[in-house]
Amino acid sequence: MKKMIELSNVSKAYLSAEIKQIVLNEINLIIDSGEFVAIVGASGNGKSTLLNLLTGIDQPSSGEIFVNNSPLHKLSGEKLTAWRCANVGIVFQFFQLLPALSLFQNIVLPMDFLGRLPKRQRRERAMALLDRVGLANEAHRLPSQVSGGQQQRAAIARALANDPELIVADEPTGNLDENTADAVFALFSHLRDQGKTLVMVTHNEILANAASRKIEIHAGRIHTDSAPLLG
């Protein structure tokens, strides 16, 4: 099985009021391609920090991070931004859609940034992705003109724009009602079935137990790492 993610002795610390706060401490982790991993644990234990390291939004204080064979701990600035756009799709809890752009434009934007596809194909792909998440009829609405669940589905479509192998989601159902949350999670499961690797932070135990692997972070360390018990 191909390794998608490999962390070796990764720590992350922040300096606050001249006090060093260790958020992640000596993390060792391997996630294979095609896994659906739920990251769980109480707030303040390092879950979101871990996601920020996996996506290159933040850099480790020490240790090595390889994602899809790229050494993130050695990259910086523009190289990390370009790598992230081409290799990872990010789904945020609060959607992070650009409010002045339509749903369609929000999805085209990452493809414009990467420049991998001709302009016409970018537009066609954006519409195909919106159709895939049930939003083809809402394509030209602004985010403020659709529901929270629709915004989250649009955010998922945007995360898929450049066809990344890795999808990372930070509390993707935290602001959704139960039925919409179930629909979003069903979409994630479908992506896993298509061979995508998914890493999701969630406080929802039902959703976590539906993943193929559950990792609990406690006090900046991996406390448990196992397949969840179903049923």
C-alpha positions in Angstrom: 0.0 0.0 0.0 1.3 3.5 -0.9 2.0 5.8 2.0 0.1 9.1 1.6 1.2 10.7 4.9 4.3 10.0 7.1 5.1 12.0 10.2 8.4 11.2 12.0 9.0 12.7 15.5 6.9 15.8 14.7 6.5 18.4 17.4 4.9 21.8 17.3 5.3 24.5 19.9 4.2 28.1 20.1 5.7 31.0 22.1 3.1 32.8 24.1 4.1 35.6 26.5 7.6 34.1 26.4 6.3 30.8 27.5 6.8 27.8 25.2 3.6 25.9 24.7 4.0 22.4 23.2 0.8 21.6 21.1 2.0 18.4 19.5 4.7 16.3 21.0 6.8 13.6 19.1 4.0 12.5 16.7 4.8 9.4 14.6 2.0 8.5 12.1 1.6 6.8 8.8 -1.6 7.0 6.8 -1.9 4.9 3.6 -3.4 6.0 0.4 -7.2 5.3 0.3 -7.7 5.4 4.1 -10.6 7.4 5.7 -9.2 8.6 9.1 -11.1 10.4 11.8 -9.1 12.5 14.3 -10.9 12.8 17.6 -10.2 14.3 21.1 -11.1 17.2 23.3 -10.6 20.8 22.2 -7.1 22.2 22.7 -5.3 18.9 22.3 -3.7 19.6 18.9 -6.2 18.1 16.3 -6.5 21.3 14.2 -2.7 21.9 14.5 -2.1 18.4 13.1 -4.3 19.2 10.1 -2.5 22.5 9.6 0.8 20.6 9.5 -0.5 18.0 7.0 -1.7 20.7 4.7 1.4 22.9 4.9 -0.5 25.8 6.4 1.9 25.5 9.4 5.4 24.2 9.8 6.6 21.8 12.5 9.0 23.0 15.2 10.9 19.7 14.7 10.5 16.4 12.9 9.7 15.4 9.3 6.4 15.5 7.4 6.0 13.7 4.0 2.7 14.0 2.2 2.4 12.2 -1.2 6.2 12.0 -1.2 6.7 15.7 -0.7 8.9 16.9 2.3 6.7 19.6 3.7 9.1 20.4 6.5 11.6 21.5 3.8 9.2 23.7 1.8 8.3 27.2 2.5 6.4 30.2 1.1 5.3 30.0 -2.5 6.4 26.4 -2.9 4.1 25.3 -0.1 1.2 27.3 -1.5 1.7 25.8 -5.0 2.0 22.3 -3.5 -1.1 22.7 -1.4 -3.2 23.9 -4.4 -2.1 20.9 -6.5 -2.2 18.1 -3.9 -4.7 18.7 -1.1 -8.3 19.7 -0.9 -9.3 21.5 2.4 -12.8 21.6 3.8 -13.2 24.1 6.7 -15.8 24.1 9.4 -17.0 27.6 8.5 -16.9 27.0 4.7 -14.5 29.9 3.9 -16.2 30.6 0.6 -15.3 34.0 -0.8 -18.5 36.0 -0.2 -18.3 38.3 -3.3 -18.0 35.3 -5.7 -20.7 32.9 -6.8 -20.5 29.2 -5.9 -19.4 28.6 -9.5 -16.6 31.2 -9.3 -15.4 29.9 -5.9 -14.9 26.5 -7.5 -13.2 27.8 -10.6 -10.7 29.9 -8.6 -8.4 27.1 -7.4 -8.2 25.8 -11.0 -7.4 29.3 -12.3 -4.6 29.5 -9.6 -3.1 26.1 -10.6 -3.5 26.7 -14.4 -3.5 23.0 -15.1 -6.6 22.9 -17.3 -7.6 25.1 -20.3 -10.1 27.8 -19.3 -13.1 26.1 -20.9 -12.4 22.8 -19.2 -12.1 24.6 -15.8 -15.7 25.9 -16.3 -17.0 22.6 -17.4 -15.4 20.8 -14.4 -16.8 23.4 -12.0 -20.3 22.8 -13.3 -19.8 19.0 -13.1 -18.6 19.2 -9.5 -21.6 21.4 -8.5 -23.9 18.9 -10.2 -22.1 16.1 -8.2 -23.0 17.8 -4.9 -26.5 18.6 -6.0 -25.9 22.4 -6.6 -26.0 22.8 -10.3 -29.1 24.9 -10.1 -27.5 27.2 -7.5 -24.2 27.7 -9.4 -24.6 31.5 -9.9 -25.8 32.3 -6.4 -23.6 34.0 -3.8 -22.8 32.0 -0.7 -25.0 34.3 1.4 -28.0 33.3 -0.9 -27.8 29.5 0.0 -28.1 27.5 3.2 -25.2 26.4 5.4 -25.5 22.9 4.1 -25.3 24.1 0.6 -22.3 26.2 1.4 -20.6 23.2 2.9 -21.3 21.1 -0.2 -20.0 23.9 -2.4 -16.8 23.9 -0.2 -16.4 20.2 -0.8 -16.8 20.7 -4.5 -14.1 23.5 -4.3 -11.8 21.1 -2.4 -12.1 18.6 -5.3 -11.5 21.2 -8.0 -7.9 20.2 -8.8 -8.6 16.5 -8.2 -6.3 16.1 -5.2 -5.4 12.7 -3.8 -5.8 14.0 -0.2 -8.9 15.6 1.3 -8.6 17.2 4.7 -11.6 18.4 6.7 -11.7 20.3 10.0 -15.1 19.7 11.7 -16.9 19.7 8.3 -20.3 18.9 9.9 -20.0 21.0 13.0 -22.4 23.7 11.8 -24.9 21.5 10.0 -28.1 19.8 11.0 -28.1 16.0 11.4 -29.6 15.2 8.0 -27.2 17.5 6.1 -24.3 16.2 8.1 -25.2 12.7 7.1 -25.3 13.7 3.4 -21.9 15.4 3.7 -20.4 12.3 5.4 -22.0 10.1 2.7 -20.2 12.2 0.1 -16.9 11.7 2.0 -17.5 7.9 2.0 -18.1 8.0 -1.7 -14.8 9.8 -2.2 -13.0 7.1 -0.2 -14.6 4.5 -2.4 -13.1 6.3 -5.4 -9.6 5.9 -3.9 -9.2 9.4 -2.2 -7.4 9.6 1.1 -9.5 11.5 3.7 -8.4 12.9 7.1 -11.2 14.4 9.1 -11.3 16.1 12.6 -14.6 15.7 14.2 -16.3 15.8 17.7 -19.1 13.7 16.3 -18.6 10.1 17.6 -21.2 8.7 15.2 -19.3 10.1 12.2 -15.9 9.1 13.7 -17.1 5.5 14.1 -18.1 5.4 10.5 -14.6 6.1 9.3 -12.2 3.2 8.6 -9.7 4.4 11.3 -10.0 6.5 14.4 -7.1 8.3 16.0 -7.5 10.0 19.4 -5.2 13.0 20.2 -4.7 13.7 23.9 -2.3 16.3 25.3 -0.5 16.6 22.0 0.2 12.9 21.6 -1.5 10.0 19.8 -3.5 8.3 22.6 -5.2 5.6 20.6 -5.1 4.5 17.0 -7.4 1.8 15.8 -10.3 0.8 13.6 -13.5 2.1 15.3 -16.0 -0.4 16.6 -19.1 -0.4 14.4 -22.6 -1.2 15.4 
